[in-house]
Amino acid sequence: MKAFRLALCAAAAVGTFAGALCPSTVHAETVKIAWIDPLSGLMGALGQNQLRSWQYAADLANQQNWSGNGTKFEVIGFDNKVSPQESLTILKQITDQGIRYVAQGDGSSVGMALQ
């Protein structure tokens, strides 16, 4: 039940992105969202579960065309190993790749560093 609620919240977040970023005059594109969280180590299982929930929500948004104009969503996971320093390095890589949206869930120290 908890995983379903998380997926539902993630779906709502992706839907919000869709509504805000995709006016009807814009042509279809792929909106990439970077998910920075631990994907290995002690917190890896939790991070993997959250990443899959975000990816599920993105797949649901794509299947149901939430944007209304064919815009697709892709959630890409990045392993920060629960490290603020690693997170900042990853953030630089993400911006270099042209990914404009970042999500993070575990660790206030990581959240503060990214902020």
Secondary structure, 3 states (H helix, E strand, C coil): CHHHHHHHHHHHHHHHHHHHHCCCCCCCCEEEEEEEECCCCCCHHHHHHHHHHHHHHHHHHHHHCCCCCCCEEEEEEEECCCCHHHHHHHHHHHHHCCCCEEEECCCHHHHHHHC
